[in-house]
């Protein structure tokens, strides 16, 4: 059964078992946050939750590792890069 999640306010389809990172990648994003020093783009790097490059906010909870968190129907995902990433 397909799910719907909201990324920076816009609805996007998702599948059960899909990670937040997979949904973000499926929208064409390769980065969704920027480093504090230098503003370099970050997205999925290690893909196993070790590096913390893929942090997002999910349902108001900041610091969620997008590569580890499976989406749930109605999730609200916020990136620090906004929709222009």
N, C-alpha and C positions, 0 to 999 in steps of 0.2 A: 504494500500500500504506500503510495507516494506521500511525502511529508511536505510541508511548506515552512520555510524559515525566513526570517527577515534580516537582511544584511544592510546595515546602515539605512534602515527604513524601507528598503525595497524587497518585495517578496521574491523568493527563489525556491525552485523545487529541490527536493533532496530525497534520498532513499534511506530506509532503515539501515543502521550499521555504518553509514557514511560519517566520516569525521568532519568537524568544522573546517579543517584545512582542505579537505577534498571538495567541500561545497564552494569555498572561496576560490580554489583553483578552477572549478567548473564554471565560475562566472568570468574567467579570464584574468583574474588577479594573480600576480606572482609575488606581490608584497602587500602588506596591510598594516604595517607600522614603520616608524622611522626611529633610528637611534637618537638618544638624547644629545650626543656630541657628534656633530657633523651631518645629522639628518639623513643618514644612509638608509635605503629601503631594506626591510626585512620581511620574510615570509617563512615558508618551510625550509629548513636547512637539514637537520638530522632526521626528522620524521619519527623519532621515537621518544620525544619528551625530555631529552638531555640538555639541549642548548638554550631553550627559552626564547628563540628568535621569533616564534610564531604566536606570541601572546595577543589575545583579544579580550573583549568584554562580552560575556554571554549572560543575558537576563540580568544585567546590572552587576554581575560579579566580575571584577577586573582581574587580570593576570591568569586567564585560562589558557592553557596550552592547546592551540587549535589542532595540533596533530594527534592529541590523545582524547579529546572530548568528542563523543558521538553525538550527533544532532538529535533533537527531539522535536516533534511537531510543535510549531509555534515559537521556537527559540528566536530570541532577538540578539543578533550578533552585531557588535559595534567594533569597528576598526579605528585605529588612531589616524590612519591615512585617509579615512573617509572614502567616498565613492570614486575619487579620482586616482586611486592607487593602481 
